[in-house]
Amino acid sequence: MTPLHPTIAAVTDRIIARSAPRRAAYLDLMDRQRDAGTNRGNLSCGNLAHGFAAAGDDKPVIRTGAAMNIGIVTAYNDMLSAHQPYGRYPEQIKLFAREVGVTAQVAGGVPAMCDGVTQGQAGMDLSLFSRDNIAQGTVIALSHAMFEGALLLGICDKIVPGLLIGALRFGHLPQILVPAGPMPSGLANKEKQRVRQLYAEGKATRDELLEAEAASYHGAGTCTFYGTANSNQMMMELMGLHIPGSAFTNPGTKLRQALTRAATHRIAQIGWDGDDYRPLGRCIDEKAIVNAAIGLLATGGSTNHAIHLPAIARAAGIIIDWQDFDELSHAVPLLARVYPNGAGDVNQFHAAGGIGFVVRELLGAGLLHGDVLTVGGTMADYAAEPVLVNDELHWQAAPGQSRDDTMLRPVADPFSPDGGMRLLTGNLGRAIIKTSAVAEDRWTIEAPARIFDDQNQVLAAFKAGELDRDVVVVVRFQGPRANGMPELHKLTPALGVLQDKGYRVALLTDGRMSGASGKVPAVIHLSPEALPGPDGMSGPLAYLRDGDMVRVCAVRGEVAALVDETEWAARSPAAAPPPAVGVGRELFALFRHHADEAEKGGSAVLAAMEAVT
């Protein structure tokens, strides 16, 4: 076995030491949940009768308690392309469960909002907090204590992290994430991007833009670019929470159904009454969290997981921070270029060798923990591809060589020796930048700031020609407490136009940029956010003024206002805009008021939970 890379070993050991008290308390709680907590055997007759009243043919088995009952938590709706395939999964899962003598019931549903639909709209202000809502919905679903295991049906941006945060409150149960796969490839993402940029320049009509978007997002399944949703699926594989190789098989295929069947059968094998007990709370440990971060870096995944992975970790009593990401990034090479970091989409990535190839390469180079407890066997079992042979599910070894070295390469010949996610620090705070799609000559930008409090103000200034110069576009009051930390992907085409004109351009924000961020340097998640915190102090971003020189440097890890210290100290912070109302945002005031900083995950429910435990 190849020795573990010393940086990965050191970061993991630091996380284990840092997390020890909280992790021990979490595992103790899970042990008590299993041994003395509410479970089906402890329900009263009235409780139990309510639980199986509508179970039909499964009623006698559920009533006796002689076999596992699987709880299904589903994010199904038929407006989201990624979640539409889940509509028939519960009935299929019930049939698959009966094949191995167990039962299944839909425990509950959770919301699943689409950042693609709400991008640049008022509804995006609810997006990050939908993760907390999903976590609470998952807890409500499993709180009935009718289940000895669970299958979690969810794919997209906040849905998978939310499901896991909630499911980890029931970490004594074995649980498996069940994906539905990406839609088949449509219009090439690069062509879609070209039309978007033409529209931003006024050279394409709205009808032409809509035609391009509809040709790209055209059917059931996840969007095919490598944004947050598909990064989720990769991370679930690297954490060992999927049936191996199931992330990127298209919906509606025999193979997709066979993988769902395998997940149902597998959950029945890893319950607490057998000799292969694999509870979620033990599967998600410090090494699994590090594996997820490594996979993110090796494949150029979404920066949104610099928020989501710390939140998932916290739910399991584990503490990670952006310094951990930064140090891992210096050790982990970039093995994949999937749009927006490259030309091909996730279907082409999968065809080139996909996650199985990545896992094998990382394990072989000592860049991945191979000794994690997975739901599907060992981590080595994830270095494989699922196939059907005479309609039977089998796994074959991942290809020894990439089938397309323009988008997938071995550790010996990576696209970059660095994973491309950096921590920036300085007198403006701490922030993340993703460099994997940014040309190296733009890793350092030093230019005057232009300050905005709203992304629509940026677009108005762009259309008026006010940004046709070297500029650091600052969009502040976009943090979790200010307005829910919406993504600012709407700005990408306009900033891309400025960069293509030859200007030195960067974005600096306490908000988020989409998981599909690309060629323009974007300094994001800046913390502390501009809005005053519980101590009444505004973040440094609130003191920045139009015309201040700002330096962002991914080489030196710096984000700084180049302002005289005496002048800076004499300034008063900018006034925050009033809270937005409409689209139900006022109902989320509780989340905004109690959310903590982005580096911890920007979560109100986790912050409140930790305050009382």
C-alpha positions in Angstrom: 0.0 0.0 0.0 1.3 3.5 -0.9 2.1 5.6 2.1 -0.3 8.5 2.7 1.0 11.9 1.5 2.5 13.7 4.5 0.3 16.9 4.0 -2.9 14.9 3.9 -1.8 12.9 7.0 -0.9 16.2 8.8 -4.2 17.9 7.9 -6.2 14.9 8.9 -4.4 14.6 12.2 -5.0 18.3 12.9 -8.7 17.9 12.2 -8.9 14.9 14.4 -7.2 16.7 17.3 -9.2 19.9 16.8 -12.5 17.9 16.6 -11.9 15.5 19.5 -14.3 16.8 22.1 -17.2 17.5 19.8 -16.6 14.2 17.9 -16.6 12.2 21.1 -19.8 13.9 22.2 -21.4 13.2 18.9 -20.5 9.5 18.9 -21.7 9.1 22.4 -25.0 10.6 21.5 -25.3 8.2 18.5 -24.6 5.2 20.8 -27.3 6.3 23.2 -29.7 6.8 20.2 -29.2 3.2 19.2 -29.3 1.6 22.6 -31.7 3.7 24.5 -33.3 6.1 22.1 -36.7 6.0 20.6 -37.0 3.1 18.1 -39.7 0.9 16.7 -39.4 -1.7 19.4 -40.1 1.0 22.1 -43.2 2.4 20.4 -46.6 1.9 22.1 -49.2 -0.1 20.3 -51.0 3.2 19.4 -47.8 4.7 18.0 -47.1 1.6 16.0 -50.6 1.1 14.6 -50.5 4.7 13.3 -47.1 3.9 11.6 -48.3 0.9 9.6 -52.0 1.7 9.1 -51.6 2.5 5.4 -48.7 0.1 4.6 -50.8 -2.3 2.5 -49.1 -5.6 1.8 -46.2 -4.6 4.0 -48.4 -4.2 7.1 -47.9 -7.7 8.6 -44.1 -7.5 8.4 -43.9 -3.9 9.8 -46.2 -4.9 12.6 -44.1 -7.8 13.8 -40.9 -5.8 13.7 -39.1 -8.9 12.5 -37.4 -7.2 9.5 -35.8 -3.9 8.7 -38.1 -1.0 7.7 -36.3 1.4 5.4 -37.3 5.1 5.6 -37.2 6.9 2.3 -36.6 10.7 2.5 -37.2 12.2 -0.9 -36.6 15.6 -2.5 -38.9 14.7 -5.4 -40.7 17.4 -7.4 -41.4 17.4 -11.1 -40.3 21.1 -11.7 -36.6 20.3 -11.1 -35.0 18.3 -13.8 -32.6 16.6 -11.4 -35.3 15.5 -9.0 -38.1 14.6 -11.4 -36.9 11.0 -11.9 -37.5 10.4 -8.2 -41.2 10.3 -8.7 -41.3 6.5 -9.2 -38.4 5.6 -6.9 -40.5 4.9 -3.8 -42.6 2.2 -5.5 -39.5 0.7 -7.0 -37.7 0.7 -3.7 -40.6 -1.0 -2.0 -40.5 -3.8 -4.5 -36.7 -4.1 -4.3 -37.0 -4.2 -0.4 -39.4 -7.1 -0.5 -36.9 -9.1 -2.6 -34.7 -9.3 0.4 -37.4 -9.7 3.0 -37.5 -6.1 4.3 -40.0 -3.2 3.9 -39.8 0.5 3.0 -42.0 3.5 3.6 -41.7 7.1 2.5 -40.7 8.8 5.7 -41.2 12.3 4.4 -40.3 14.8 1.7 -38.0 17.8 1.8 -38.0 20.9 -0.4 -35.6 21.1 -3.3 -35.2 24.5 -4.8 -33.2 25.1 -8.0 -30.5 27.7 -8.2 -30.8 27.5 -11.9 -34.4 28.8 -11.7 -33.8 31.4 -9.0 -30.4 32.5 -10.2 -30.3 36.4 -10.1 -33.9 36.5 -8.8 -35.3 37.3 -5.4 -35.9 33.7 -4.6 -32.1 33.1 -4.5 -32.0 34.8 -1.1 -33.7 31.7 0.3 -31.3 29.2 -1.4 -28.6 28.8 1.3 -31.1 28.6 4.1 -33.1 26.0 2.3 -30.3 23.7 3.4 -31.2 24.2 7.0 -34.8 23.8 6.2 -34.0 20.5 4.4 -32.0 19.3 7.4 -35.0 20.0 9.7 -37.3 18.3 7.3 -35.1 15.2 7.3 -35.1 15.1 11.0 -38.9 15.4 11.1 -39.2 12.5 8.6 -37.0 10.2 10.6 -38.3 11.3 14.0 -41.2 8.8 13.9 -38.7 6.1 14.9 -40.3 3.6 12.5 -37.0 2.9 10.6 -33.9 0.9 11.0 -32.2 2.4 8.0 -32.8 5.1 5.4 -32.3 5.9 1.7 -31.9 9.6 1.0 -33.1 10.7 -2.5 -31.5 14.0 -3.4 -28.9 15.5 -5.8 -28.7 19.2 -6.1 -26.9 22.1 -4.4 -28.3 22.5 -0.9 -30.3 19.2 -1.0 -27.5 16.7 -0.4 -25.8 18.8 2.4 -29.2 19.4 4.0 -30.1 15.7 3.9 -26.8 14.7 5.4 -27.0 17.4 8.2 -30.4 16.1 9.2 -29.6 12.4 8.7 -26.5 12.7 10.9 -28.9 13.4 13.9 -29.8 9.7 13.2 -26.3 8.6 12.7 -26.9 5.3 14.4 -28.8 4.2 11.3 -27.3 2.9 8.2 -28.1 5.3 5.4 -27.3 5.5 1.6 -27.6 8.4 -0.8 -29.4 7.4 -3.9 -28.7 9.6 -7.0 -30.7 9.8 -10.2 -28.0 10.9 -12.6 -27.3 13.7 -15.1 -29.4 14.4 -18.2 -28.0 13.3 -21.5 -25.7 15.9 -23.1 -27.5 18.7 -25.1 -26.1 21.9 -26.4 -22.4 22.2 -25.5 -22.0 24.2 -22.3 -19.3 26.3 -24.0 -21.7 27.3 -26.8 -24.3 28.2 -24.2 -21.7 30.4 -22.5 -20.9 32.0 -25.8 -24.6 33.0 -26.4 -24.9 34.3 -22.8 -21.9 36.6 -23.4 -23.3 37.8 -26.7 -26.6 38.6 -25.0 -24.7 40.5 -22.3 -23.1 42.5 -25.1 -26.4 43.2 -26.8 -25.5 41.0 -29.8 -28.1 38.2 -29.2 -31.8 38.5 -28.7 -33.7 37.1 -25.7 -35.3 34.5 -28.0 -31.8 33.4 -29.1 -30.7 33.2 -25.5 -33.7 31.2 -24.4 -33.2 28.8 -27.3 -29.6 28.1 -26.3 -30.6 27.6 -22.6 -33.4 25.2 -23.5 -31.1 23.2 -25.8 -28.7 22.9 -22.9 -31.2 22.2 -20.1 -33.5 19.9 -22.1 -34.6 16.8 -20.1 -34.7 14.9 -16.8 -31.5 14.7 -14.8 -29.0 17.1 -13.3 -27.5 19.9 -15.4 -24.4 18.5 -17.2 -21.9 21.2 -16.2 -19.7 20.5 -13.2 -21.3 22.8 -10.6 -22.4 22.2 -7.1 -25.0 19.5 -7.9 -22.5 17.2 -9.7 -19.8 18.1 -7.2 -22.2 16.7 -4.6 -22.4 13.4 -6.4 -18.6 13.2 -6.7 -18.2 13.9 -2.9 -20.8 11.2 -2.0 -18.6 8.7 -3.9 -15.4 9.9 -2.3 -17.0 9.6 1.1 -18.3 6.1 0.3 -22.0 7.0 0.7 -23.2 5.8 -2.7 -23.3 2.4 -4.2 -19.9 2.5 -6.1 -20.0 4.3 -9.5 -23.6 5.4 -9.3 -23.1 9.2 -9.5 -23.2 9.8 -13.3 -25.4 7.1 -14.8 -28.2 8.7 -16.8 -31.8 8.5 -15.6 -34.3 6.1 -17.2 -31.7 3.5 -18.0 -31.6 -0.2 -16.9 -28.3 0.5 -15.3 -29.7 3.4 -13.3 -32.5 1.1 -12.0 -30.1 -1.7 -11.2 -28.0 0.7 -9.0 -31.1 1.8 -7.1 -32.0 -1.8 -6.6 -28.4 -2.5 -5.3 -28.7 0.4 -2.8 -32.0 -1.0 -1.5 -30.5 -4.5 -1.1 -27.3 -3.1 0.5 -29.0 -1.1 3.2 -30.7 -4.3 4.3 -27.2 -5.9 4.7 -25.6 -3.2 6.9 -28.2 -2.8 9.6 -27.5 -3.0 13.3 -28.8 -6.6 13.7 -26.2 -8.1 11.4 -22.4 -8.5 11.4 -21.7 -5.7 8.9 -23.2 -2.7 10.7 -22.3 0.5 9.0 -24.1 3.5 10.6 -23.9 6.9 8.9 -22.3 8.5 11.9 -19.4 6.2 11.7 -19.1 6.3 7.9 -18.8 10.1 8.0 -15.6 10.6 10.0 -12.6 12.9 9.8 -11.0 10.8 7.0 -14.2 10.7 4.9 -14.5 14.5 5.2 -10.9 14.9 4.0 -11.6 12.5 1.2 -14.5 14.7 0.1 -12.3 17.8 0.1 -9.6 15.9 -1.9 -12.1 14.8 -4.5 -13.3 18.4 -4.8 -9.8 19.7 -5.4 -8.7 16.9 -7.7 -11.7 17.4 -10.0 -12.0 21.2 -9.8 -15.4 21.1 -8.1 -17.7 23.8 -6.8 -16.5 26.5 -4.4 -19.9 26.3 -2.7 -18.6 23.2 -0.9 -16.2 25.5 1.0 -19.4 26.3 2.9 -21.3 23.0 2.6 -18.5 20.6 3.6 -17.8 22.4 6.9 -21.5 22.3 7.7 -21.8 18.6 7.0 -18.7 18.0 9.1 -20.1 20.1 12.0 -23.2 17.9 12.0 -20.9 14.9 12.7 -18.9 16.7 15.4 -16.0 17.5 13.1 -14.4 20.9 12.6 -12.6 21.9 9.3 -11.7 25.3 8.0 -10.4 27.0 4.9 -6.8 26.6 5.9 -7.4 22.8 5.7 -8.7 23.3 2.1 -5.8 25.5 1.2 -3.1 23.1 2.5 -4.8 20.1 0.8 -5.0 22.1 -2.4 -1.2 22.5 -2.5 -0.8 18.7 -2.2 -3.6 17.4 -4.5 -3.1 17.7 -8.3 -5.9 18.7 -10.7 -6.9 15.5 -12.6 -10.1 16.7 -14.4 -11.2 19.6 -16.5 -15.0 19.5 -16.7 -17.0 22.5 -17.9 -16.6 25.3 -16.8 -13.0 24.3 -16.2 -12.9 22.5 -19.5 -14.9 21.9 -22.7 -16.5 18.6 -21.8 -19.5 17.9 -19.5 -20.0 15.3 -16.8 -21.3 12.7 -19.3 -18.0 13.0 -21.2 -16.1 12.9 -17.9 -17.9 9.7 -16.9 -17.2 8.2 -20.3 -13.5 9.1 -20.0 -13.2 7.1 -16.8 -14.9 9.3 -14.4 -14.9 9.0 -10.6 -13.6 5.4 -10.7 -10.4 6.6 -12.5 -10.0 9.5 -10.1 -10.3 7.2 -7.0 -7.9 4.7 -8.4 -5.3 7.4 -9.2 -5.6 9.1 -5.8 -5.4 5.9 -3.9 -2.4 4.7 -5.9 -0.6 7.9 -5.2 -1.3 8.0 -1.5 -3.6 11.0 -1.9 -6.8 9.5 -0.4 -7.7 7.7 2.7 -8.4 4.1 1.8 -9.4 2.9 5.2 -12.7 4.7 5.6 -15.9 2.8 6.4 -18.1 3.0 3.3 -21.6 1.8 2.6 -20.4 -0.2 -0.4 -17.3 -2.1 0.8 -13.9 -0.5 0.9 -12.7 2.7 -0.8 -10.9 0.5 -3.4 -14.4 -0.7 -4.5 -15.1 2.8 -5.7 -12.2 2.6 -8.3 -14.7 0.7 -10.5 -17.4 1.2 -13.1 -20.9 -0.4 -12.9 -22.0 -2.4 -15.9 -24.8 -4.7 -16.9 -23.9 -8.2 -18.1 -27.0 -10.1 -19.2 -29.1 -7.6 -17.2 -27.1 -8.4 -14.0 -25.2 -5.6 -12.2 -21.4 -6.1 -12.1 -18.4 -3.8 -11.5 -15.3 -3.7 -13.7 -12.1 -2.0 -12.9 -11.8 1.6 -13.9 -9.8 2.1 -17.1 -6.0 1.9 -16.7 -5.7 5.0 -19.0 -7.9 8.0 -19.5 -10.2 7.6 -22.5 -9.9 11.4 -23.1 -6.9 13.1 -21.7 -8.3 16.5 -22.6 -10.6 16.2 -19.6 -9.1 13.4 -17.4 -5.5 12.7 -16.6 -3.4 10.5 -14.2 -1.6 11.8 -11.1 1.7 11.4 -13.1 0.5 13.9 -15.7 -2.1 16.3 -14.1 -3.5 19.5 -15.6 -2.0 21.3 -12.6 0.0 20.2 -9.6 -2.4 22.2 -7.5 -6.1 21.6 -6.7 -6.9 25.3 -7.5 -8.8 26.4 -4.3 -7.0 29.0 -2.3 -7.5 30.8 1.0 -6.9 34.5 0.8 -6.3 36.6 3.9 -5.5 40.2 4.6 -7.0 43.4 6.1 -10.3 42.7 4.3 -10.7 39.3 6.0 -10.6 35.7 4.8 -12.0 34.5 1.5 -11.8 31.7 -1.1 -10.7 31.9 -4.7 -10.9 29.1 -7.3 -8.0 29.3 -9.7 -8.5 26.1 -11.8 -10.3 27.9 -14.6 -8.5 31.2 -14.3 -5.5 32.0 -16.5 -2.3 32.3 -14.3 -1.6 35.8 -15.6 -4.9 36.8 -13.8 -4.2 35.2 -10.4 -3.1 38.7 -9.2 -5.2 41.7 -9.8 -4.5 45.1 -8.4 -7.1 47.8 -9.4 -9.4 50.5 -8.1 -12.6 49.2 -6.4 -16.1 50.0 -7.6 -18.5 49.4 -4.8 -22.0 48.0 -5.1 -24.6 46.8 -2.6 -26.7 44.8 -5.2 -25.8 42.7 -8.3 -28.4 44.6 -10.4 -26.4 47.8 -9.7 -23.4 46.1 -11.2 -25.3 45.2 -14.4 -26.6 48.7 -14.7 -23.1 50.2 -14.4 -21.8 47.6 -17.0 -24.5 48.6 -19.5 -23.7 52.2 -19.0 -20.0 51.6 -19.8 -18.9 52.7 -16.3 -16.8 49.5 -15.8 -14.8 49.7 -19.0 -11.5 49.8 -17.2 -9.3 47.9 -14.8 -11.6 47.3 -11.8 -12.2 45.2 -8.7 -16.0 44.9 -8.7 -17.1 44.8 -5.0 -20.5 43.5 -4.1 -21.1 43.7 -0.4 -23.9 43.1 2.0 -24.4 39.7 0.4 -23.4 37.5 3.4 -25.6 35.0 5.3 -26.9 37.5 7.8 -27.5 40.2 5.2 -29.6 38.5 2.6 -28.9 34.8 2.7 -25.7 34.9 0.7 -27.2 34.5 -2.8 -25.0 33.3 -5.7 -23.9 36.1 -8.1 -23.6 33.9 -11.2 -25.7 36.5 -13.0 -22.6 38.7 -13.1 -20.4 36.2 -14.9 -21.2 37.1 -18.5 -20.7 40.8 -18.0 -17.4 40.4 -16.1 -16.3 38.0 -18.9 -17.0 40.7 -21.5 -14.8 43.2 -19.6 -12.0 40.7 -19.3 -12.2 39.8 -23.0 -11.8 43.5 -23.7 -8.4 43.3 -22.1 -9.2 44.9 -18.7 -7.8 43.5 -15.5 -11.0 42.5 -13.7 -11.9 40.7 -10.5 -15.0 40.2 -8.3 -14.8 40.6 -4.5 -17.8 39.8 -2.4 -19.0 38.5 0.9 -21.6 36.5 -1.2 -21.3 33.4 -3.2 -20.4 32.8 -6.8 -22.0 29.9 -8.6 -20.5 26.5 -8.6 -20.2 27.1 -12.3 -17.8 30.1 -11.8 -15.2 30.2 -14.5 -12.5 32.4 -16.1 -12.9 35.7 -14.1 -11.0 35.7 -10.7 -13.7 35.7 -8.0 -12.8 36.3 -4.4 -15.8 35.0 -2.6 -17.3 34.2 0.8 -15.3 37.1 2.3 -15.6 36.9 6.1 -16.5 38.7 8.3 -19.3 39.9 6.1 -20.0 43.6 5.7 -23.2 43.5 7.8 -22.5 44.1 11.5 -22.3 40.9 13.5 -23.8 40.1 16.9 -21.0 42.3 18.5 -22.3 45.2 16.4 -19.0 45.5 14.4 -19.1 45.7 10.7 -16.8 43.6 8.6 -13.9 45.4 6.9 -15.7 45.3 3.5 -18.1 47.9 4.9 -15.1 50.4 5.2 -14.0 50.1 1.5 -14.7 53.1 -0.7 -14.9 53.7 -4.5 -11.5 54.2 -5.9 -9.6 52.4 -3.1 -6.8 50.3 -4.6 -7.5 46.6 -3.9 -5.1 43.7 -4.4 -6.2 40.1 -4.8 -3.4 37.6 -5.2 -3.9 33.9 -5.4 -0.1 33.4 -5.6 0.6 35.0 -2.2 -2.8 34.3 -0.7 -3.7 37.9 -0.2 -6.9 40.1 -0.2 -6.1 43.6 0.9 -7.2 47.2 0.6 -4.1 49.3 -0.1 -5.3 52.2 2.1 -3.3 54.2 4.6 -3.9 52.7 8.1 -4.6 56.1 9.7 -7.2 56.9 7.0 -8.7 53.5 7.3 -9.1 53.8 11.0 -10.8 57.1 10.7 -13.6 55.8 8.4 -17.1 54.9 9.4 -18.7 51.8 8.0 -21.2 52.1 5.1 -24.9 51.8 6.1 -26.4 48.4 5.2 -29.4 48.4 2.9 -32.8 47.5 4.6 -33.7 43.8 4.6 -35.5 42.7 1.4 -39.1 41.7 1.6 -41.3 39.6 -0.8 -41.0 36.0 -2.0 -41.3 35.0 1.6 -37.9 36.3 2.5 -39.3 37.9 5.7 -40.1 34.4 7.0 -36.4 33.6 6.9 -35.4 36.5 9.2 -34.7 34.0 12.0 -32.2 32.2 9.8 -30.5 35.4 8.8 -30.2 36.8 12.4 -28.6 33.6 13.7 -26.5 32.4 10.8 -22.8 32.2 11.5 -19.9 33.0 9.2 -19.3 31.3 5.8 -16.2 29.5 6.9 -18.3 27.5 9.5 -21.0 26.9 6.9 -23.3 29.9 7.3 -25.8 27.9 9.2 -28.3 29.1 11.8 -29.5 25.6 12.9 -25.9 24.4 13.5 -24.9 27.5 15.4 -28.0 27.3 17.6 -27.5 23.5 18.2 -23.9 24.0 19.2 -24.8 26.7 21.6 -26.9 24.3 23.7 -24.9 21.1 23.4 
